[in-house]
């Protein structure tokens, strides 16, 4: 599936695909949102949950991208200390 294919789907279809085919990779807090990062095929999808309006509109936006440099904001939160054993 391409980014264009995913964007052309309805919100319900996008969420169904993420739930069934996506892999939750990371999460973070930023700009009053809880952001979930999913891996899906050859792309990444960020779900922004608005923490101030969670009852009325929990999903503020989706960010869909395939550029791995956009993952840099998540790298600081990944604990790789267990990998020291293999070095």
PDB file of N, CA, C and O in Angstrom:
ATOM      1  N   UNK A   1       0.845  -1.167   0.000  1.00  0.00           N
ATOM      2  CA  UNK A   1       0.000   0.000   0.000  1.00  0.00           C
ATOM      3  C   UNK A   1       0.895   1.237   0.000  1.00  0.00           C
ATOM      4  O   UNK A   1       1.894   1.297   0.717  1.00  0.00           O
ATOM      5  N   UNK A   2       0.525   2.209  -0.805  1.00  0.00           N
ATOM      6  CA  UNK A   2       1.285   3.453  -0.867  1.00  0.00           C
ATOM      7  C   UNK A   2       0.655   4.496   0.053  1.00  0.00           C
ATOM      8  O   UNK A   2      -0.454   4.315   0.557  1.00  0.00           O
ATOM      9  N   UNK A   3       1.381   5.585   0.260  1.00  0.00           N
ATOM     10  CA  UNK A   3       0.838   6.680   1.066  1.00  0.00           C
ATOM     11  C   UNK A   3      -0.430   7.215   0.425  1.00  0.00           C
ATOM     12  O   UNK A   3      -1.409   7.492   1.118  1.00  0.00           O
ATOM     13  N   UNK A   4      -0.419   7.362  -0.899  1.00  0.00           N
ATOM     14  CA  UNK A   4      -1.605   7.863  -1.604  1.00  0.00           C
ATOM     15  C   UNK A   4      -2.792   6.924  -1.409  1.00  0.00           C
ATOM     16  O   UNK A   4      -3.912   7.383  -1.184  1.00  0.00           O
ATOM     17  N   UNK A   5      -2.559   5.614  -1.492  1.00  0.00           N
ATOM     18  CA  UNK A   5      -3.638   4.641  -1.273  1.00  0.00           C
ATOM     19  C   UNK A   5      -4.234   4.805   0.120  1.00  0.00           C
ATOM     20  O   UNK A   5      -5.454   4.818   0.286  1.00  0.00           O
ATOM     21  N   UNK A   6      -3.364   4.929   1.119  1.00  0.00           N
ATOM     22  CA  UNK A   6      -3.823   5.050   2.498  1.00  0.00           C
ATOM     23  C   UNK A   6      -4.597   6.350   2.702  1.00  0.00           C
ATOM     24  O   UNK A   6      -5.639   6.354   3.358  1.00  0.00           O
ATOM     25  N   UNK A   7      -4.094   7.454   2.143  1.00  0.00           N
ATOM     26  CA  UNK A   7      -4.763   8.752   2.299  1.00  0.00           C
ATOM     27  C   UNK A   7      -6.131   8.777   1.628  1.00  0.00           C
ATOM     28  O   UNK A   7      -7.026   9.500   2.067  1.00  0.00           O
ATOM     29  N   UNK A   8      -6.298   7.991   0.567  1.00  0.00           N
ATOM     30  CA  UNK A   8      -7.571   7.970  -0.155  1.00  0.00           C
ATOM     31  C   UNK A   8      -8.652   7.162   0.552  1.00  0.00           C
ATOM     32  O   UNK A   8      -9.803   7.169   0.117  1.00  0.00           O
ATOM     33  N   UNK A   9      -8.314   6.483   1.607  1.00  0.00           N
ATOM     34  CA  UNK A   9      -9.296   5.703   2.364  1.00  0.00           C
ATOM     35  C   UNK A   9     -10.014   6.604   3.360  1.00  0.00           C
ATOM     36  O   UNK A   9      -9.490   7.648   3.749  1.00  0.00           O
ATOM     37  N   UNK A  10     -11.198   6.203   3.767  1.00  0.00           N
ATOM     38  CA  UNK A  10     -11.941   6.956   4.779  1.00  0.00           C
ATOM     39  C   UNK A  10     -11.232   6.827   6.127  1.00  0.00           C
ATOM     40  O   UNK A  10     -10.391   5.946   6.309  1.00  0.00           O
ATOM     41  N   UNK A  11     -11.573   7.702   7.061  1.00  0.00           N
ATOM     42  CA  UNK A  11     -10.979   7.629   8.400  1.00  0.00           C
ATOM     43  C   UNK A  11     -11.215   6.263   9.032  1.00  0.00           C
ATOM     44  O   UNK A  11     -10.310   5.696   9.645  1.00  0.00           O
ATOM     45  N   UNK A  12     -12.422   5.736   8.885  1.00  0.00           N
ATOM     46  CA  UNK A  12     -12.731   4.426   9.464  1.00  0.00           C
ATOM     47  C   UNK A  12     -11.866   3.333   8.855  1.00  0.00           C
ATOM     48  O   UNK A  12     -11.371   2.459   9.566  1.00  0.00           O
ATOM     49  N   UNK A  13     -11.683   3.380   7.534  1.00  0.00           N
ATOM     50  CA  UNK A  13     -10.839   2.383   6.873  1.00  0.00           C
ATOM     51  C   UNK A  13      -9.383   2.513   7.326  1.00  0.00           C
ATOM     52  O   UNK A  13      -8.708   1.507   7.545  1.00  0.00           O
ATOM     53  N   UNK A  14      -8.901   3.752   7.466  1.00  0.00           N
ATOM     54  CA  UNK A  14      -7.530   3.967   7.921  1.00  0.00           C
ATOM     55  C   UNK A  14      -7.323   3.377   9.311  1.00  0.00           C
ATOM     56  O   UNK A  14      -6.331   2.687   9.548  1.00  0.00           O
ATOM     57  N   UNK A  15      -8.244   3.638  10.227  1.00  0.00           N
ATOM     58  CA  UNK A  15      -8.110   3.125  11.590  1.00  0.00           C
ATOM     59  C   UNK A  15      -8.203   1.606  11.626  1.00  0.00           C
ATOM     60  O   UNK A  15      -7.500   0.961  12.404  1.00  0.00           O
ATOM     61  N   UNK A  16      -9.067   1.026  10.790  1.00  0.00           N
ATOM     62  CA  UNK A  16      -9.183  -0.427  10.713  1.00  0.00           C
ATOM     63  C   UNK A  16      -7.862  -1.032  10.233  1.00  0.00           C
ATOM     64  O   UNK A  16      -7.390  -2.024  10.790  1.00  0.00           O
ATOM     65  N   UNK A  17      -7.273  -0.435   9.204  1.00  0.00           N
ATOM     66  CA  UNK A  17      -5.993  -0.922   8.673  1.00  0.00           C
ATOM     67  C   UNK A  17      -4.902  -0.810   9.727  1.00  0.00           C
ATOM     68  O   UNK A  17      -4.127  -1.748   9.916  1.00  0.00           O
ATOM     69  N   UNK A  18      -4.831   0.336  10.423  1.00  0.00           N
ATOM     70  CA  UNK A  18      -3.818   0.503  11.469  1.00  0.00           C
ATOM     71  C   UNK A  18      -3.979  -0.528  12.569  1.00  0.00           C
ATOM     72  O   UNK A  18      -3.001  -1.111  13.037  1.00  0.00           O
ATOM     73  N   UNK A  19      -5.218  -0.748  12.980  1.00  0.00           N
ATOM     74  CA  UNK A  19      -5.488  -1.691  14.071  1.00  0.00           C
ATOM     75  C   UNK A  19      -5.113  -3.116  13.684  1.00  0.00           C
ATOM     76  O   UNK A  19      -4.586  -3.863  14.509  1.00  0.00           O
ATOM     77  N   UNK A  20      -5.378  -3.496  12.446  1.00  0.00           N
ATOM     78  CA  UNK A  20      -5.189  -4.878  12.028  1.00  0.00           C
ATOM     79  C   UNK A  20      -3.857  -5.172  11.342  1.00  0.00           C
ATOM     80  O   UNK A  20      -3.385  -6.309  11.368  1.00  0.00           O
ATOM     81  N   UNK A  21      -3.254  -4.165  10.735  1.00  0.00           N
ATOM     82  CA  UNK A  21      -2.019  -4.396   9.991  1.00  0.00           C
ATOM     83  C   UNK A  21      -0.838  -3.584  10.514  1.00  0.00           C
ATOM     84  O   UNK A  21       0.315  -3.921  10.245  1.00  0.00           O
ATOM     85  N   UNK A  22      -1.117  -2.528  11.252  1.00  0.00           N
ATOM     86  CA  UNK A  22      -0.050  -1.662  11.738  1.00  0.00           C
ATOM     87  C   UNK A  22       0.625  -2.223  12.975  1.00  0.00           C
ATOM     88  O   UNK A  22       0.049  -3.025  13.711  1.00  0.00           O
ATOM     89  N   UNK A  23       1.857  -1.786  13.189  1.00  0.00           N
ATOM     90  CA  UNK A  23       2.633  -2.183  14.364  1.00  0.00           C
ATOM     91  C   UNK A  23       2.939  -0.922  15.160  1.00  0.00           C
ATOM     92  O   UNK A  23       3.576   0.001  14.653  1.00  0.00           O
ATOM     93  N   UNK A  24       2.483  -0.887  16.415  1.00  0.00           N
ATOM     94  CA  UNK A  24       2.779   0.259  17.271  1.00  0.00           C
ATOM     95  C   UNK A  24       4.268   0.239  17.591  1.00  0.00           C
ATOM     96  O   UNK A  24       4.766  -0.703  18.206  1.00  0.00           O
ATOM     97  N   UNK A  25       4.971   1.283  17.172  1.00  0.00           N
ATOM     98  CA  UNK A  25       6.422   1.342  17.342  1.00  0.00           C
ATOM     99  C   UNK A  25       6.852   2.199  18.521  1.00  0.00           C
ATOM    100  O   UNK A  25       7.823   1.881  19.208  1.00  0.00           O
ATOM    101  N   UNK A  26       6.127   3.288  18.752  1.00  0.00           N
ATOM    102  CA  UNK A  26       6.537   4.217  19.811  1.00  0.00           C
ATOM    103  C   UNK A  26       5.391   5.168  20.109  1.00  0.00           C
ATOM    104  O   UNK A  26       4.400   5.234  19.382  1.00  0.00           O
ATOM    105  N   UNK A  27       5.558   5.901  21.198  1.00  0.00           N
ATOM    106  CA  UNK A  27       4.609   6.957  21.526  1.00  0.00           C
ATOM    107  C   UNK A  27       5.348   8.066  22.247  1.00  0.00           C
ATOM    108  O   UNK A  27       6.397   7.846  22.851  1.00  0.00           O
ATOM    109  N   UNK A  28       4.782   9.262  22.175  1.00  0.00           N
ATOM    110  CA  UNK A  28       5.389  10.424  22.815  1.00  0.00           C
ATOM    111  C   UNK A  28       4.312  11.460  23.088  1.00  0.00           C
ATOM    112  O   UNK A  28       3.189  11.352  22.593  1.00  0.00           O
ATOM    113  N   UNK A  29       4.664  12.463  23.878  1.00  0.00           N
ATOM    114  CA  UNK A  29       3.771  13.574  24.166  1.00  0.00           C
ATOM    115  C   UNK A  29       4.369  14.839  23.569  1.00  0.00           C
ATOM    116  O   UNK A  29       5.560  15.104  23.728  1.00  0.00           O
ATOM    117  N   UNK A  30       3.545  15.615  22.884  1.00  0.00           N
ATOM    118  CA  UNK A  30       4.020  16.851  22.264  1.00  0.00           C
ATOM    119  C   UNK A  30       2.818  17.713  21.900  1.00  0.00           C
ATOM    120  O   UNK A  30       1.800  17.196  21.438  1.00  0.00           O
ATOM    121  N   UNK A  31       2.928  19.018  22.105  1.00  0.00           N
ATOM    122  CA  UNK A  31       1.897  19.980  21.713  1.00  0.00           C
ATOM    123  C   UNK A  31       0.519  19.632  22.268  1.00  0.00           C
ATOM    124  O   UNK A  31      -0.477  19.797  21.563  1.00  0.00           O
ATOM    125  N   UNK A  32       0.434  19.164  23.485  1.00  0.00           N
ATOM    126  CA  UNK A  32      -0.847  18.812  24.086  1.00  0.00           C
ATOM    127  C   UNK A  32      -1.479  17.572  23.496  1.00  0.00           C
ATOM    128  O   UNK A  32      -2.684  17.357  23.626  1.00  0.00           O
ATOM    129  N   UNK A  33      -0.676  16.764  22.853  1.00  0.00           N
ATOM    130  CA  UNK A  33      -1.181  15.547  22.218  1.00  0.00           C
ATOM    131  C   UNK A  33      -0.371  14.336  22.663  1.00  0.00           C
ATOM    132  O   UNK A  33       0.814  14.435  22.983  1.00  0.00           O
ATOM    133  N   UNK A  34      -1.037  13.212  22.673  1.00  0.00           N
ATOM    134  CA  UNK A  34      -0.380  11.916  22.840  1.00  0.00           C
ATOM    135  C   UNK A  34      -0.239  11.385  21.423  1.00  0.00           C
ATOM    136  O   UNK A  34      -1.236  11.185  20.730  1.00  0.00           O
ATOM    137  N   UNK A  35       0.989  11.158  20.992  1.00  0.00           N
ATOM    138  CA  UNK A  35       1.252  10.770  19.611  1.00  0.00           C
ATOM    139  C   UNK A  35       1.695   9.311  19.575  1.00  0.00           C
ATOM    140  O   UNK A  35       2.630   8.913  20.270  1.00  0.00           O
ATOM    141  N   UNK A  36       1.013   8.532  18.761  1.00  0.00           N
ATOM    142  CA  UNK A  36       1.331   7.117  18.583  1.00  0.00           C
ATOM    143  C   UNK A  36       1.942   6.928  17.197  1.00  0.00           C
ATOM    144  O   UNK A  36       1.383   7.395  16.204  1.00  0.00           O
ATOM    145  N   UNK A  37       3.073   6.254  17.126  1.00  0.00           N
ATOM    146  CA  UNK A  37       3.737   5.980  15.855  1.00  0.00           C
ATOM    147  C   UNK A  37       3.506   4.524  15.474  1.00  0.00           C
ATOM    148  O   UNK A  37       3.812   3.611  16.240  1.00  0.00           O
ATOM    149  N   UNK A  38       2.962   4.324  14.282  1.00  0.00           N
ATOM    150  CA  UNK A  38       2.721   2.984  13.756  1.00  0.00           C
ATOM    151  C   UNK A  38       3.574   2.755  12.516  1.00  0.00           C
ATOM    152  O   UNK A  38       3.786   3.672  11.721  1.00  0.00           O
ATOM    153  N   UNK A  39       4.059   1.537  12.355  1.00  0.00           N
ATOM    154  CA  UNK A  39       4.684   1.116  11.118  1.00  0.00           C
ATOM    155  C   UNK A  39       3.644   0.375  10.298  1.00  0.00           C
ATOM    156  O   UNK A  39       2.913  -0.466  10.820  1.00  0.00           O
ATOM    157  N   UNK A  40       3.582   0.686   9.024  1.00  0.00           N
ATOM    158  CA  UNK A  40       2.588   0.069   8.145  1.00  0.00           C
ATOM    159  C   UNK A  40       3.210  -0.077   6.761  1.00  0.00           C
ATOM    160  O   UNK A  40       3.490   0.923   6.101  1.00  0.00           O
ATOM    161  N   UNK A  41       3.425  -1.296   6.322  1.00  0.00           N
ATOM    162  CA  UNK A  41       4.091  -1.554   5.036  1.00  0.00           C
ATOM    163  C   UNK A  41       5.402  -0.788   4.992  1.00  0.00           C
ATOM    164  O   UNK A  41       6.279  -0.998   5.830  1.00  0.00           O
ATOM    165  N   UNK A  42       5.535   0.096   4.021  1.00  0.00           N
ATOM    166  CA  UNK A  42       6.773   0.862   3.864  1.00  0.00           C
ATOM    167  C   UNK A  42       6.591   2.314   4.286  1.00  0.00           C
ATOM    168  O   UNK A  42       7.281   3.203   3.787  1.00  0.00           O
ATOM    169  N   UNK A  43       5.658   2.553   5.211  1.00  0.00           N
ATOM    170  CA  UNK A  43       5.407   3.923   5.665  1.00  0.00           C
ATOM    171  C   UNK A  43       5.174   3.948   7.162  1.00  0.00           C
ATOM    172  O   UNK A  43       5.073   2.908   7.813  1.00  0.00           O
ATOM    173  N   UNK A  44       5.093   5.141   7.686  1.00  0.00           N
ATOM    174  CA  UNK A  44       4.833   5.365   9.105  1.00  0.00           C
ATOM    175  C   UNK A  44       3.614   6.258   9.233  1.00  0.00           C
ATOM    176  O   UNK A  44       3.384   7.140   8.405  1.00  0.00           O
ATOM    177  N   UNK A  45       2.837   6.022  10.277  1.00  0.00           N
ATOM    178  CA  UNK A  45       1.641   6.817  10.533  1.00  0.00           C
ATOM    179  C   UNK A  45       1.684   7.276  11.981  1.00  0.00           C
ATOM    180  O   UNK A  45       1.853   6.470  12.895  1.00  0.00           O
ATOM    181  N   UNK A  46       1.529   8.577  12.180  1.00  0.00           N
ATOM    182  CA  UNK A  46       1.424   9.129  13.527  1.00  0.00           C
ATOM    183  C   UNK A  46      -0.028   9.511  13.778  1.00  0.00           C
ATOM    184  O   UNK A  46      -0.633  10.228  12.981  1.00  0.00           O
ATOM    185  N   UNK A  47      -0.579   9.036  14.875  1.00  0.00           N
ATOM    186  CA  UNK A  47      -1.917   9.425  15.323  1.00  0.00           C
ATOM    187  C   UNK A  47      -1.750  10.441  16.435  1.00  0.00           C
ATOM    188  O   UNK A  47      -1.062  10.170  17.419  1.00  0.00           O
ATOM    189  N   UNK A  48      -2.358  11.590  16.297  1.00  0.00           N
ATOM    190  CA  UNK A  48      -2.298  12.635  17.312  1.00  0.00           C
ATOM    191  C   UNK A  48      -3.616  12.638  18.076  1.00  0.00           C
ATOM    192  O   UNK A  48      -4.656  12.972  17.509  1.00  0.00           O
ATOM    193  N   UNK A  49      -3.586  12.271  19.353  1.00  0.00           N
ATOM    194  CA  UNK A  49      -4.762  12.321  20.219  1.00  0.00           C
ATOM    195  C   UNK A  49      -4.703  13.624  20.998  1.00  0.00           C
ATOM    196  O   UNK A  49      -3.758  13.860  21.751  1.00  0.00           O
ATOM    197  N   UNK A  50      -5.706  14.468  20.818  1.00  0.00           N
ATOM    198  CA  UNK A  50      -5.763  15.751  21.521  1.00  0.00           C
ATOM    199  C   UNK A  50      -6.168  15.505  22.964  1.00  0.00           C
ATOM    200  O   UNK A  50      -7.300  15.096  23.223  1.00  0.00           O
ATOM    201  N   UNK A  51      -5.276  15.744  23.896  1.00  0.00           N
ATOM    202  CA  UNK A  51      -5.539  15.447  25.305  1.00  0.00           C
ATOM    203  C   UNK A  51      -6.541  16.400  25.935  1.00  0.00           C
ATOM    204  O   UNK A  51      -7.185  16.047  26.923  1.00  0.00           O
ATOM    205  N   UNK A  52      -6.687  17.602  25.384  1.00  0.00           N
ATOM    206  CA  UNK A  52      -7.627  18.568  25.950  1.00  0.00           C
ATOM    207  C   UNK A  52      -9.062  18.310  25.512  1.00  0.00           C
ATOM    208  O   UNK A  52      -9.998  18.695  26.213  1.00  0.00           O
ATOM    209  N   UNK A  53      -9.247  17.673  24.377  1.00  0.00           N
ATOM    210  CA  UNK A  53     -10.595  17.434  23.855  1.00  0.00           C
ATOM    211  C   UNK A  53     -10.826  15.947  23.617  1.00  0.00           C
ATOM    212  O   UNK A  53     -11.481  15.567  22.647  1.00  0.00           O
ATOM    213  N   UNK A  54     -10.303  15.121  24.482  1.00  0.00           N
ATOM    214  CA  UNK A  54     -10.345  13.675  24.263  1.00  0.00           C
ATOM    215  C   UNK A  54     -11.770  13.122  24.213  1.00  0.00           C
ATOM    216  O   UNK A  54     -12.024  12.132  23.526  1.00  0.00           O
ATOM    217  N   UNK A  55     -12.702  13.754  24.936  1.00  0.00           N
ATOM    218  CA  UNK A  55     -14.087  13.267  24.933  1.00  0.00           C
ATOM    219  C   UNK A  55     -14.795  13.589  23.624  1.00  0.00           C
ATOM    220  O   UNK A  55     -15.579  12.778  23.131  1.00  0.00           O
ATOM    221  N   UNK A  56     -14.527  14.767  23.053  1.00  0.00           N
ATOM    222  CA  UNK A  56     -15.258  15.202  21.865  1.00  0.00           C
ATOM    223  C   UNK A  56     -14.586  14.788  20.561  1.00  0.00           C
ATOM    224  O   UNK A  56     -15.258  14.342  19.632  1.00  0.00           O
ATOM    225  N   UNK A  57     -13.302  14.929  20.488  1.00  0.00           N
ATOM    226  CA  UNK A  57     -12.587  14.668  19.248  1.00  0.00           C
ATOM    227  C   UNK A  57     -11.210  14.093  19.552  1.00  0.00           C
ATOM    228  O   UNK A  57     -10.215  14.816  19.509  1.00  0.00           O
ATOM    229  N   UNK A  58     -11.142  12.814  19.855  1.00  0.00           N
ATOM    230  CA  UNK A  58      -9.867  12.253  20.300  1.00  0.00           C
ATOM    231  C   UNK A  58      -8.761  12.274  19.251  1.00  0.00           C
ATOM    232  O   UNK A  58      -7.590  12.410  19.607  1.00  0.00           O
ATOM    233  N   UNK A  59      -9.092  12.144  17.985  1.00  0.00           N
ATOM    234  CA  UNK A  59      -8.062  12.147  16.951  1.00  0.00           C
ATOM    235  C   UNK A  59      -8.015  13.528  16.319  1.00  0.00           C
ATOM    236  O   UNK A  59      -8.972  13.975  15.689  1.00  0.00           O
ATOM    237  N   UNK A  60      -6.880  14.192  16.502  1.00  0.00           N
ATOM    238  CA  UNK A  60      -6.740  15.517  15.908  1.00  0.00           C
ATOM    239  C   UNK A  60      -6.264  15.399  14.470  1.00  0.00           C
ATOM    240  O   UNK A  60      -6.766  16.102  13.592  1.00  0.00           O
ATOM    241  N   UNK A  61      -5.311  14.528  14.221  1.00  0.00           N
ATOM    242  CA  UNK A  61      -4.798  14.400  12.865  1.00  0.00           C
ATOM    243  C   UNK A  61      -3.964  13.140  12.707  1.00  0.00           C
ATOM    244  O   UNK A  61      -3.567  12.495  13.677  1.00  0.00           O
ATOM    245  N   UNK A  62      -3.718  12.819  11.460  1.00  0.00           N
ATOM    246  CA  UNK A  62      -2.809  11.742  11.088  1.00  0.00           C
ATOM    247  C   UNK A  62      -1.644  12.363  10.333  1.00  0.00           C
ATOM    248  O   UNK A  62      -1.833  13.286   9.540  1.00  0.00           O
ATOM    249  N   UNK A  63      -0.472  11.872  10.570  1.00  0.00           N
ATOM    250  CA  UNK A  63       0.697  12.261   9.791  1.00  0.00           C
ATOM    251  C   UNK A  63       1.224  10.987   9.153  1.00  0.00           C
ATOM    252  O   UNK A  63       1.536  10.022   9.851  1.00  0.00           O
ATOM    253  N   UNK A  64       1.323  10.981   7.842  1.00  0.00           N
ATOM    254  CA  UNK A  64       1.725   9.784   7.111  1.00  0.00           C
ATOM    255  C   UNK A  64       2.991  10.114   6.328  1.00  0.00           C
ATOM    256  O   UNK A  64       3.022  11.085   5.572  1.00  0.00           O
ATOM    257  N   UNK A  65       4.031   9.309   6.507  1.00  0.00           N
ATOM    258  CA  UNK A  65       5.289   9.614   5.834  1.00  0.00           C
ATOM    259  C   UNK A  65       6.109   8.346   5.623  1.00  0.00           C
ATOM    260  O   UNK A  65       5.858   7.318   6.251  1.00  0.00           O
ATOM    261  N   UNK A  66       7.089   8.435   4.730  1.00  0.00           N
ATOM    262  CA  UNK A  66       7.989   7.301   4.498  1.00  0.00           C
ATOM    263  C   UNK A  66       9.457   7.687   4.657  1.00  0.00           C
ATOM    264  O   UNK A  66      10.341   6.868   4.407  1.00  0.00           O
ATOM    265  N   UNK A  67       9.722   8.909   5.063  1.00  0.00           N
ATOM    266  CA  UNK A  67      11.084   9.397   5.266  1.00  0.00           C
ATOM    267  C   UNK A  67      11.570   9.008   6.662  1.00  0.00           C
ATOM    268  O   UNK A  67      11.079   9.552   7.651  1.00  0.00           O
ATOM    269  N   UNK A  68      12.522   8.080   6.763  1.00  0.00           N
ATOM    270  CA  UNK A  68      12.959   7.619   8.084  1.00  0.00           C
ATOM    271  C   UNK A  68      13.625   8.696   8.937  1.00  0.00           C
ATOM    272  O   UNK A  68      13.732   8.522  10.152  1.00  0.00           O
ATOM    273  N   UNK A  69      14.070   9.787   8.350  1.00  0.00           N
ATOM    274  CA  UNK A  69      14.674  10.848   9.169  1.00  0.00           C
ATOM    275  C   UNK A  69      13.643  11.497  10.083  1.00  0.00           C
ATOM    276  O   UNK A  69      14.007  12.130  11.073  1.00  0.00           O
ATOM    277  N   UNK A  70      12.373  11.348   9.766  1.00  0.00           N
ATOM    278  CA  UNK A  70      11.324  11.900  10.635  1.00  0.00           C
ATOM    279  C   UNK A  70      11.142  11.071  11.899  1.00  0.00           C
ATOM    280  O   UNK A  70      10.378  11.454  12.785  1.00  0.00           O
ATOM    281  N   UNK A  71      11.831   9.947  11.992  1.00  0.00           N
ATOM    282  CA  UNK A  71      11.779   9.109  13.191  1.00  0.00           C
ATOM    283  C   UNK A  71      12.755   9.588  14.261  1.00  0.00           C
ATOM    284  O   UNK A  71      12.720   9.095  15.389  1.00  0.00           O
ATOM    285  N   UNK A  72      13.613  10.530  13.930  1.00  0.00           N
ATOM    286  CA  UNK A  72      14.641  11.005  14.864  1.00  0.00           C
ATOM    287  C   UNK A  72      14.067  11.458  16.199  1.00  0.00           C
ATOM    288  O   UNK A  72      14.710  11.263  17.231  1.00  0.00           O
ATOM    289  N   UNK A  73      12.882  12.054  16.215  1.00  0.00           N
ATOM    290  CA  UNK A  73      12.299  12.541  17.471  1.00  0.00           C
ATOM    291  C   UNK A  73      11.993  11.397  18.437  1.00  0.00           C
ATOM    292  O   UNK A  73      11.838  11.628  19.636  1.00  0.00           O
ATOM    293  N   UNK A  74      11.905  10.182  17.934  1.00  0.00           N
ATOM    294  CA  UNK A  74      11.614   9.029  18.778  1.00  0.00           C
ATOM    295  C   UNK A  74      12.880   8.355  19.308  1.00  0.00           C
ATOM    296  O   UNK A  74      12.817   7.615  20.289  1.00  0.00           O
ATOM    297  N   UNK A  75      14.009   8.597  18.683  1.00  0.00           N
ATOM    298  CA  UNK A  75      15.234   7.865  19.016  1.00  0.00           C
ATOM    299  C   UNK A  75      15.708   8.087  20.445  1.00  0.00           C
ATOM    300  O   UNK A  75      16.220   7.161  21.072  1.00  0.00           O
ATOM    301  N   UNK A  76      15.549   9.280  20.962  1.00  0.00           N
ATOM    302  CA  UNK A  76      16.014   9.574  22.324  1.00  0.00           C
ATOM    303  C   UNK A  76      15.271   8.754  23.375  1.00  0.00           C
ATOM    304  O   UNK A  76      15.780   8.554  24.478  1.00  0.00           O
ATOM    305  N   UNK A  77      14.081   8.281  23.046  1.00  0.00           N
ATOM    306  CA  UNK A  77      13.262   7.544  24.005  1.00  0.00           C
ATOM    307  C   UNK A  77      13.434   6.032  23.926  1.00  0.00           C
ATOM    308  O   UNK A  77      12.788   5.297  24.673  1.00  0.00           O
ATOM    309  N   UNK A  78      14.287   5.566  23.038  1.00  0.00           N
ATOM    310  CA  UNK A  78      14.481   4.127  22.877  1.00  0.00           C
ATOM    311  C   UNK A  78      15.635   3.676  23.761  1.00  0.00           C
ATOM    312  O   UNK A  78      16.763   4.149  23.618  1.00  0.00           O
ATOM    313  N   UNK A  79      15.347   2.770  24.660  1.00  0.00           N
ATOM    314  CA  UNK A  79      16.354   2.244  25.575  1.00  0.00           C
ATOM    315  C   UNK A  79      17.091   1.085  24.904  1.00  0.00           C
ATOM    316  O   UNK A  79      16.519   0.017  24.684  1.00  0.00           O
ATOM    317  N   UNK A  80      18.347   1.307  24.589  1.00  0.00           N
ATOM    318  CA  UNK A  80      19.136   0.257  23.944  1.00  0.00           C
ATOM    319  C   UNK A  80      20.176  -0.335  24.896  1.00  0.00           C
ATOM    320  O   UNK A  80      21.095  -1.027  24.457  1.00  0.00           O
ATOM    321  N   UNK A  81      20.038  -0.068  26.178  1.00  0.00           N
ATOM    322  CA  UNK A  81      21.028  -0.552  27.146  1.00  0.00           C
ATOM    323  C   UNK A  81      21.140  -2.082  27.150  1.00  0.00           C
ATOM    324  O   UNK A  81      22.216  -2.619  27.413  1.00  0.00           O
ATOM    325  N   UNK A  82      20.063  -2.772  26.866  1.00  0.00           N
ATOM    326  CA  UNK A  82      20.101  -4.235  26.847  1.00  0.00           C
ATOM    327  C   UNK A  82      20.970  -4.765  25.704  1.00  0.00           C
ATOM    328  O   UNK A  82      21.408  -5.914  25.739  1.00  0.00           O
ATOM    329  N   UNK A  83      21.216  -3.937  24.702  1.00  0.00           N
ATOM    330  CA  UNK A  83      22.036  -4.363  23.570  1.00  0.00           C
ATOM    331  C   UNK A  83      23.526  -4.358  23.884  1.00  0.00           C
ATOM    332  O   UNK A  83      24.318  -4.900  23.113  1.00  0.00           O
ATOM    333  N   UNK A  84      23.920  -3.755  25.001  1.00  0.00           N
ATOM    334  CA  UNK A  84      25.332  -3.705  25.388  1.00  0.00           C
ATOM    335  C   UNK A  84      25.933  -5.102  25.495  1.00  0.00           C
ATOM    336  O   UNK A  84      27.131  -5.281  25.273  1.00  0.00           O
ATOM    337  N   UNK A  85      25.128  -6.072  25.827  1.00  0.00           N
ATOM    338  CA  UNK A  85      25.592  -7.452  25.980  1.00  0.00           C
ATOM    339  C   UNK A  85      26.158  -7.976  24.667  1.00  0.00           C
ATOM    340  O   UNK A  85      27.065  -8.809  24.672  1.00  0.00           O
ATOM    341  N   UNK A  86      25.636  -7.502  23.556  1.00  0.00           N
ATOM    342  CA  UNK A  86      26.023  -8.013  22.245  1.00  0.00           C
ATOM    343  C   UNK A  86      27.199  -7.270  21.630  1.00  0.00           C
ATOM    344  O   UNK A  86      27.676  -7.645  20.559  1.00  0.00           O
ATOM    345  N   UNK A  87      27.665  -6.229  22.290  1.00  0.00           N
ATOM    346  CA  UNK A  87      28.780  -5.452  21.726  1.00  0.00           C
ATOM    347  C   UNK A  87      30.116  -5.991  22.141  1.00  0.00           C
ATOM    348  O   UNK A  87      31.149  -5.448  21.751  1.00  0.00           O
TER     349      UNK A  87
END
